[in-house]
């Protein structure tokens, strides 16, 4: 079943304790971010300590409710422009607001998740497969109807093999 619009928003917001994402692409093309990407290209940066958005407020609320949101991004260096933008504009402020963002850099080591594609997992029971074109344009989101056990294991591997975002960028 494909998830879009209200169904996707309900899935994204309806988790009980944990929402977690695996990101594997060097670039995600999101039309709504075009203006912010242009500002980044022009040298404009946000202060992650002073930045606030609807999303950072949601992250703070979730943390206050005892819920967690996290992700691991699998990447290789050199970082793409998109990743440098995401690190600056989103990852840094989101970590400070309570999201557990981790980096799995496979530049100089074997990827422990070589054929695993992007997905969201909610409460370790609901999995949504994220489908993209080669350039990072999202095609669809598909509710996975099988056993979530492989995804739980991929999450375990990704978290164990990665480092916290702030540790990664401060190296």
Phi, psi and omega in degrees: 000129178277140180250129178212164173052232185297324179296318179294314180299320178295321178294315182295327183264344191269010182288155184268322183223327185214133169240131185219144186227140169252126177245132184234356186262150176280348183208136172236120179269112182238108184305326181293346182262002186302316181294318179294323178296319178297320177297320177299315179299329180279359177099001179282131180233155175264151173273109185299335180281335181254355185283138175218140177213174176302322182291317179295327177292322176297317179300317178296318179297314180301315179300319178296332179273001180081015178262158179233150175226134182206172179199158168233131176251120177273128184210167171231152175269154359289151181292140175292162176303320180300317180292319177299319177297310180300318179302313184286311190276328187241306189299311183301308179294328181289323175297315181295335178273354174121359178279137178271093180257130182232155182240131175246093182273117182249026180298315186242023178208166180289139177286119180287353180230059192296328184243014181274131180259170183303142174202159168251146173226134182242124178055027180053026180224331180249124182241135176239119178278132182256121184251134184227153168287168179301333181272002179095007176281127182290134178264310183195169172236129186236125176291121181279130186256005182265194180291127180283354185306317178299325181289323175298318178293319178297323176297313180302313180297313182299315181293316181296327185268356185253173176235154177302144183309310184296325175296317181299311185286340179271000178287000000 
